[in-house]
Structure formats: C-alpha cells, structure tokens
Amino acid sequence: MKTGILVPVWHAYEWIAPITLRMISTHWASHPELWFCGFSGDEGNLQVIPLDTEVDRSNWTRVLLEGVQGMRAMGFDAIYLIAEEHIPLASCHEEHLNETLPSLMDRLSASYISLMGLDNRRYPSKTPALGPELYHMRSLMPENEPRFHLHPALWRGSVLEECCHLALKDPSENGSAWHFEKACGSPVNELPQETKAGCYQIHAGFLSLNRKGAVGRAFNATKRFLYHRMMALYPLMPAGRAASLYWDFLGFDNVFCDGPYPMFFSGIMAKGRLNPLFMKFLQRSNPGLLRTILDARP
C-alpha cells in the first residue's frame, strides 16, 4: 500500500505551512512523501500539488479534492491527512506510522484510522476496544462516534475523494471543513455501509513512542473516568459566569494526545485566531516553538 502525507492549507493560514513542514521533518524524519495543497504554484521548499486556476481557495473541500486527486494520480493508496495547524509536538513513533498503521488499514480493509486516541479524555470510549493484536483500537460504528473527523488520520485515498464529493453536494455550505465533518460523519449519508463500517480510532497510548506501563495506563483511565463524571454536571448548571468558569476549568479543548503522532487536540488556530489554549500549552512545554509561531504570524 503506497502511503503519503497530504497537508491542505487554508488560504489565511499559508504562514503556518513552513512550520508544519519543519515540525514533521524534525519529529517524523522518515516520513513518507509529503505534499501540500492550497497553493497555485511553487512555494519555496514546499512540495505542492498546484491548484487549478479556477478553484476558489476559500472552498476548503474543493482545495482538498484537488490535492486528493493529485495524490491518487501519483499512485498513493493511503493518505495521512494532516491539516496545517495540527503539527507534531514531540517525536513520532515512525515505525507505527510508516508500517503498522498502513498494514492494519490493508488487513482490515479500513476506510479511515483516526490518530486522535480513544484514550483522549474527551471521548467516553463506550465502544469496546479490539484486542492486543490490533493495538486496542476501536471500531467507530455507533452513530455518535467521530467518523471522518479532520484531526490527523490515515485515510484510504478512494474514500477521502468520495467524502470530498459528498461534502460538495450542497453548494450553499461553501465547502467548509466544518460541513465536511458534518456531512461525512452523518449516519444517514450516502456513503456505502462498508465505508462507514471501516472506520477505526487508535488507542494512542499503545502506539506512542513513550508507551506507559500498566500503572500509567490505570492512572490515565482514572483521570478520564473522573473527568467524564465532572463533565456530566455541566449540563445541569444554570447558564452564566459560573457555568463558563466551570467549562474553562474542565478544559474540554485543552488536550495533548501523546500517540504515534503527538498533537494538541484543538490545533494552532481557533476561530481564525491563535488558539489561546495551545499558546498556554507551548508556554509550558515549548517556548521556542511559541516564539516561532508568534514571529511567523502575519
């Protein structure tokens, strides 16, 4: 299975792309062939699939479709889709990314394998995990599971192209990334059942370069259990400042996932601006990278 990386770049976030390339090259040195899409031509040392001149760069899904079709024309069967804002923040487990996961995609006839781990505290993980021979990943079959989300994931190229066409069927949505997730994750969409059934999510802890032992995994599971019990109280609170403070305290988007591709859940950007949660995370963990981002922003 020929595997590559595709990084779609939103036109307002072009300045992030060189940082993305640098971080992937640093933390995933043996990465497969990497291509960017969203540019009309050459962009320095970025390897670019040029956009057709008639493509509206503000249509995120249309830009992605150009990139996917370009990758498939070059013979890539499996594609790591990594948005420009989801940079790796620590050393990747290169063997698992380069060999284990593509092999599992082939073995399982998978459509999609999410790199945002099910052991991330945001997910209640009610679906039973599969066995150790499958690294305790889970099948994303229930309706509310995060199928076809746009966090870093390994996609079957044909499925990613099919999802692009599905998301572009409603022109009133302007091809937004948000609509892509909504349309493709819907349990009643037109995607074939076998495509929906082929979605998986890894257990990040079992594929991390810094794999924890039984005690560490039990500690993390306890934290997740307590977190979800605390989250259950939020809907019961009256709207107002107290509820807002409680939400901030729980840190729903303030999550670092230490898996084979270590990442921050909500990425560099939030609502068109630098993500304050991510900036605070970098203040503690990587002030040098924080300075790089602040210096590069327009």
C-alpha positions in Angstrom: 0.0 0.0 0.0 1.7 3.2 -1.2 1.3 5.8 1.6 1.8 9.5 1.5 1.0 12.7 3.5 -1.3 15.4 2.3 -1.4 18.8 4.1 -4.3 21.0 2.9 -3.6 24.7 3.6 -6.4 27.2 4.3 -5.6 30.4 2.3 -5.4 32.5 5.5 -3.0 30.1 7.2 -0.3 29.9 4.5 2.2 31.2 7.0 1.8 28.1 9.1 2.8 25.7 6.3 6.6 26.1 6.6 6.3 25.5 10.3 4.3 22.3 9.6 7.0 21.1 7.2 9.7 21.8 9.7 7.9 20.1 12.6 7.1 17.0 10.6 10.7 16.8 9.3 12.0 17.1 12.8 9.7 14.7 14.6 9.0 12.3 11.8 12.3 12.2 9.9 11.5 9.1 7.9 8.0 10.3 6.9 6.6 9.2 3.6 6.3 11.5 0.6 4.7 14.8 1.8 2.6 17.1 -0.4 0.8 20.4 0.3 -2.3 21.6 -1.5 -3.9 25.0 -1.4 -1.3 26.9 -3.4 -1.4 28.0 -7.0 2.3 27.3 -7.7 5.7 26.7 -6.2 6.1 27.7 -2.5 9.8 27.7 -1.7 10.8 24.3 -0.3 7.1 23.0 0.0 6.3 20.2 -2.4 3.0 21.4 -3.8 0.1 20.0 -5.8 -0.9 23.2 -7.7 -4.5 24.2 -7.7 -6.4 24.6 -10.8 -6.7 28.4 -11.5 -10.5 28.2 -11.4 -10.7 26.7 -7.9 -12.0 29.0 -5.2 -9.3 28.9 -2.5 -11.9 29.8 0.1 -13.7 26.5 -0.6 -11.7 24.2 1.8 -13.2 20.9 0.5 -12.6 21.8 -3.2 -9.0 22.6 -2.4 -8.7 19.2 -0.6 -10.3 17.4 -3.5 -7.6 18.8 -5.8 -4.9 17.5 -3.5 -6.5 14.1 -3.1 -6.9 13.6 -6.8 -3.3 14.6 -7.4 -2.1 12.1 -4.7 -4.2 9.3 -6.2 -2.9 10.1 -9.7 0.6 9.6 -8.3 -0.4 6.2 -7.1 -1.0 6.8 -3.4 -3.5 4.3 -2.0 -3.4 5.6 1.6 -3.1 9.2 2.7 -2.3 10.7 6.0 -4.4 13.8 6.0 -2.9 16.4 8.3 -4.3 20.0 8.5 -1.6 22.6 8.5 -2.4 23.6 12.1 -2.0 20.1 13.5 1.8 19.9 13.9 3.6 17.1 15.7 4.8 18.3 19.1 7.2 15.5 20.0 9.0 12.6 18.5 6.6 10.4 16.5 6.6 6.6 16.6 7.8 6.3 13.0 7.6 2.5 12.7 3.9 2.6 13.7 3.1 5.5 11.3 5.2 4.1 8.4 4.4 0.4 8.7 2.0 -0.7 11.4 -1.0 1.6 10.6 -0.8 1.2 6.8 -0.5 -2.6 7.3 -3.6 -2.5 9.6 -5.5 -0.4 7.0 -4.8 -3.1 4.4 -5.5 -6.0 6.7 -8.8 -4.5 8.0 -9.9 -3.1 4.6 -10.2 0.1 6.7 -11.6 3.4 5.3 -10.2 5.7 8.0 -8.0 5.3 11.1 -8.0 8.3 13.4 -4.7 9.2 15.2 -6.6 11.1 17.9 -6.6 8.4 20.5 -9.7 6.9 22.1 -7.8 7.3 25.4 -8.1 11.1 25.0 -10.2 12.3 27.9 -12.7 13.9 25.6 -14.0 10.5 24.5 -16.1 8.3 26.8 -14.9 5.3 24.8 -18.1 3.3 25.2 -17.3 1.1 22.2 -15.3 -1.9 23.3 -11.6 -1.8 22.3 -10.4 -4.5 20.0 -7.7 -7.0 21.1 -3.9 -6.5 21.6 -3.2 -7.8 18.1 -4.9 -4.7 16.8 -3.3 -2.4 19.4 -6.6 -2.0 21.3 -8.0 0.4 18.7 -11.8 0.5 18.3 -14.3 0.4 15.5 -16.3 3.6 15.0 -19.6 2.1 14.3 -22.1 3.8 16.7 -23.8 6.9 15.3 -22.2 9.3 17.8 -18.6 8.1 17.2 -16.1 10.6 15.5 -16.1 9.1 12.0 -14.2 11.0 9.3 -13.1 13.8 11.6 -10.4 16.1 10.4 -7.8 15.5 13.1 -4.8 13.8 11.7 -5.8 10.4 10.4 -4.9 7.8 7.8 -7.4 7.6 5.0 -8.0 5.2 2.1 -7.5 7.6 -0.9 -10.6 6.5 -2.7 -12.7 7.1 0.5 -11.2 10.5 1.1 -12.1 11.5 -2.5 -15.6 10.1 -2.1 -16.1 12.1 1.1 -15.0 15.3 -0.7 -17.6 14.8 -3.4 -20.2 14.1 -0.7 -19.4 17.3 1.2 -19.5 19.4 -2.0 -23.1 18.3 -2.9 -24.6 21.2 -1.0 -23.1 24.3 -2.7 -24.8 26.6 0.0 -22.2 25.3 2.6 -19.3 26.7 0.6 -17.2 23.7 1.2 -16.2 24.4 4.8 -14.2 22.0 6.9 -17.0 22.1 9.4 -19.5 21.0 6.8 -17.1 18.2 5.6 -17.1 16.6 9.1 -20.9 17.1 9.5 -21.8 15.6 6.1 -19.3 12.7 6.1 -20.0 11.8 9.8 -23.7 11.7 9.4 -25.1 8.2 10.0 -27.7 8.7 7.2 -25.4 10.0 4.4 -25.0 8.3 1.1 -21.6 6.6 1.8 -21.7 2.8 1.4 -22.2 0.9 4.6 -18.9 -0.9 4.1 -17.1 2.5 4.0 -18.8 3.6 7.3 -18.0 0.2 8.9 -14.3 0.6 8.0 -13.6 3.5 10.4 -11.3 3.0 13.4 -9.7 5.0 16.1 -6.4 4.1 17.7 -5.6 3.7 21.4 -2.8 6.3 21.4 -1.1 5.0 24.5 -0.4 1.6 22.9 1.2 3.2 19.8 3.1 6.0 21.5 6.9 6.2 21.5 6.5 6.8 25.2 4.2 3.9 25.9 3.2 3.8 29.6 3.1 0.7 31.7 0.0 -0.8 33.4 0.2 1.7 36.3 0.4 4.7 34.0 -2.5 3.5 31.9 -4.6 2.9 35.0 -3.8 6.4 36.2 -4.9 7.9 32.9 -8.1 5.8 32.8 -8.9 7.0 36.3 -8.4 10.6 35.3 -10.7 10.1 32.3 -13.3 8.5 34.4 -13.3 11.4 36.9 -13.3 13.9 34.0 -16.4 12.5 32.5 -18.2 12.4 35.8 -17.4 16.1 36.2 -18.5 16.8 32.6 -21.9 15.2 33.4 -22.5 18.1 35.9 -22.1 20.8 33.3 -25.5 20.5 31.6 -27.1 20.7 35.0 -25.6 24.1 35.8 -27.6 27.3 35.0 -26.2 29.4 32.2 -24.0 32.2 33.4 -20.5 33.0 34.6 -20.3 30.1 37.0 -21.0 27.6 34.2 -18.5 29.3 31.9 -15.8 29.2 34.6 -16.5 25.5 35.2 -16.2 24.8 31.5 -12.9 26.6 31.3 -11.7 24.7 34.4 -12.5 21.3 32.8 -10.5 22.3 29.7 -12.6 20.5 27.1 -10.3 21.5 24.3 -7.1 21.6 26.3 -5.9 18.1 25.5 -2.5 16.8 24.4 -2.6 13.4 22.8 0.6 11.5 23.2 0.3 8.9 20.5 2.3 7.9 17.4 1.7 11.5 16.2 1.8 13.6 19.4 -0.6 16.5 18.9 -2.7 19.2 20.7 -6.4 18.4 20.2 -7.6 21.8 19.0 -4.5 22.8 17.0 -2.7 26.2 16.4 -5.8 28.1 15.4 -9.3 28.7 16.9 -12.0 30.7 15.2 -9.5 32.4 12.9 -7.1 33.4 15.7 -4.2 31.8 17.6 -5.6 29.3 19.9 -5.1 30.6 23.5 -5.2 27.1 24.9 -2.4 26.0 22.6 -0.4 29.1 23.3 -0.5 28.4 27.0 0.4 24.8 26.4 3.5 26.0 24.5 4.4 28.5 27.2 4.9 25.5 29.5 6.2 22.9 27.1 8.0 24.6 24.2 8.6 28.4 24.4 10.9 28.3 21.4 8.1 27.0 19.2 5.8 29.6 20.6 8.2 32.3 19.6 8.5 30.9 16.1 4.7 30.9 15.7 4.3 34.4 17.1 7.1 35.7 14.8 5.6 34.0 11.7 2.0 35.1 12.0 1.0 38.0 9.7 
